[in-house]
Amino acid sequence: MPRRRAFLTTVLLAGCASSGRKTAAVRPPHRALDAADLALLDRLTWGASAASVDDWARRGRRDAVQALLHPPQDSALPAPVQAAIDALSITQMPLPALVADLEQRRRSDDRQDYQQRLATVARESASRSLLLALHAPHGLREQMAWFWFNHFNVGQTKANLRMLVGDHERALRPHALGRFGDLLIASATHAAMLRYLDNEQNAVGRLNENHARELLELHTLGVDGGYSQRDVQELARVLTGLGVNLGDTTPKVAPKLQPLYRREGLTEFHPGRHDLGDKTVLGQLVKGGRGWDEILEQLGALARHPATARHVCRKLAVFLVADEPPPALVERLSQRFLATDGDIALTLETLIAAPECTASLGRKFKDPVHYVLSALRLVADPAAPMVDMAPVMSALNRLGEPLYGRATPDGYPLDEGAWNGSGQMAARFEVARTLSRLPGAPGRVAVAPDETLMRPLSERTRSVLAKATTPQDRHALLLSCPEFMLR
Amino acid sequence: MTMLRRDFLKRTAAVPLASGAGALWAASAATPRLLVVFLRGAYDAASVLVPVGSDDYYEARPRIAIARPGSGAEAALALPDQSDWGLAPAWAESMLPLYERGQLAAIPFAGTHDLSRSHFETQDHIELGQSDDPAAGRDFRSGFLNRLAEVLGARDAIALTSDLPLVLRGAVKVPNLALGSVGRGGVDARQTALIREMYAGTRLAGPVNDGFDVRQAAQRELMGGMEAASRNAITARGFEGEARRIGRLMRERYRLGFVDVGGWDTHVGQGAGTGALATRVGELGNGLAALAQELGEAAWRDTVVVVLSEFGRTFRENGNRGTDHGHGSTWWVLGGSVRGGRVVGEQVAVRQATLFQNRDWPVLNEYRGVFSGLFQGMYGLSAAQLGRVFEGAVPLGLGLV
């Protein structure tokens, strides 16, 4: 009776925990959901957990879905998780101070110290992200935060991006269920993106097309979105002068251009590097000489473009419905997206209500992030949450999908074919074994997965599970079974 | 008939021809080996096969051109009987010797007719090897190396990548293996048997069984290599280490392989004879030379390695001492029996006036034709068989094998 054993251990521990946590810990085990609700919850979050099932059962399906779509901006985390996040140096130091400190280390002779500090900042960023993914009460936002980070992917291996990727993700998270246009601006003007796609090098007379091209191809219209090589170059001209300033100095700008100068955090718009002429993007004249406003205007136009709606909605459907989403569904999503000015929560509302979504539940193959996080959410306990994320990062590394680890701007693939190869499966079983051996929270003797959170297991799977020799062995086999590869 | 075909046709002569060539090669251990190395990110071909005869090249790249041969240590390497082309100095110790031995050929102006200039779109395009006509649609479940494996009846294909790339997806079940992960493990024989049992009859049974089989076999073969202390190079780092492992596995077990190498998208500060790109090029060359060494003379004789990239880069340097997305690239073919020491295929003088869209190298040697010609030479495939790999492609007679 694995669930019961874990529960009793928790209750014993709760006696010595703080009073706030005691309440959570002595709550009776969650009420069971029917299979359809459980499958939907599993799809909309990083996987069903006892706490999320409990919450869903209390609210009922309708309210639960609305709560997932419209979470409060600040939602309380389990105290130990909040404490772990508060203890991170990236939480304690504001970004400019953190960057200034790193820049100082970079200029010193101690390269090793600088590299180690960069690695720490990246590791802390991944830790924060994974802690939220595992434990934040509003799981859809967390899943969408990853989706958008992946959509606007920035790989951490280039230059010193390890210090900026976490902040890029932080800038996207509040908009994860908000408006696409806000996400696009947050990403396209973030220092991490400007460095990653070389726009900080893009200046009048020294054009660099990289950012403009990926903006059109990957972030907005899609490769079949009807733009030309000329549009890429013209958009690159619009983006000239948009760059990064990590220090506290301000560049010299000619007096008549001074009003166009703009500084927001680490992002800087330098009018002296900007092409002041008129441009033509997608057949529309872009009146020059306006600098930053031109950039915002173009990002806005791209966000509202019908090709963007199709491209983004198809990708949402690939992530949340099926590898080859029905075109009719994509069309309905695009309509809603366009009608609501790119409101992601409302677009997802249409998706969740779609019969195509219901029919797809339990059939989508988990990519490594889904696999690892859902495995850990099976054993997640808000009263005694796992806070050391090192084993999670190591598992994601092993399976080829670490946070910030995709070097190319296309982001990780979302389809089954990319992840169900023989090498992946073999590695997955090894990871299953490792995850089954993770120690629980301090003082806990064993962590057994709550099997009522899983989809119904086949007769064959159950007959194999019956041959397990120890609870740990059973745990590893549960995480290895065919049913658990799907969401 | 070329060395390669003669050699291996001789060895397979004893095998009765059953139901077409597929059965023949499946039954034979003498099928030539093919390794495709995909440089993802569009490497700057002009910095490797350097158009040293072109004044326009030096004019278009004032800060990143590689100097003409004879002008110092960072200058291009002279190629025998060549005044138009030189070789990257980073290949002095690795690929130049292969070229001089006649085992390395360059195919400039190679690539696809895809004009998206998108890395991802063009990589997919090449890996799928399907129609250029967008109206024909694409089948993402059918890569051209998988179709080749199907035609050959090959059961010894492998992707040496952490996940199965498009090029090897398809009807033939092809395993994949990330060479960095071999040796780790932890799932014992009893658990392996139980997991196999859980997946029996499910759609994932194939990859699950292959995963266990391939890993066990690779562990055996690579462990053997590590014990031979005199060849400690198996522990070499980076691509060279990976290439040695590939050499070992392909010598012992696999006949059709694919590996990819990233990090070529040099929009900024790519350097010239030395620098960021030259370092990468050097690692690639060292890896390929190490691969040849690890295969050993006999196996290298019936191995063909094709090195390719999705497209070339702009002829002119950009504002940041780098290059942007272009069109025509240079592909490389090497192997013990390759008729190399040549720059092959249709060519045009490298000048501003011959640029495609006044920007890039043109594509004169289309990839399907290049591969079809190679496959015809290596495997003796019929027109019908080639048509199953690349529908409607016309083999280019480059005489490489």
Interface residues (C-beta under 8 A of the other chain):
Chain A: D198 Q201 N202 A203 G205 R206 L207 N208 E209 N210 R213 E217 L218 V223 D224 Q229 V232 R398 G400 A407 T408 D410 D415 G417 A418 W419 N420 G421 S422 G423 Q424 M425 A426 A427 F429 E430 R433 T434 R460 T461 V464 K467 D473 A476 L477 S480 C481 P482 M485
Chain B: R40 G41 L115 S116 R117 S118 H119 F120 E121 P134 F140 R141 A159 T161 S162 D163 L164 L166 R169 K173 P175 N176 L177 A178 S181 R184 G185 G186 V187 Q191 T192 L194 I195 E197 M198 Y199 A200 G201 T202 L204 G206 P207 V208 N209 D210 G211 F212 V214 R215 G262 G263 D265 H267 V268 N318 G319 N320 G322 D324 H325 Q357
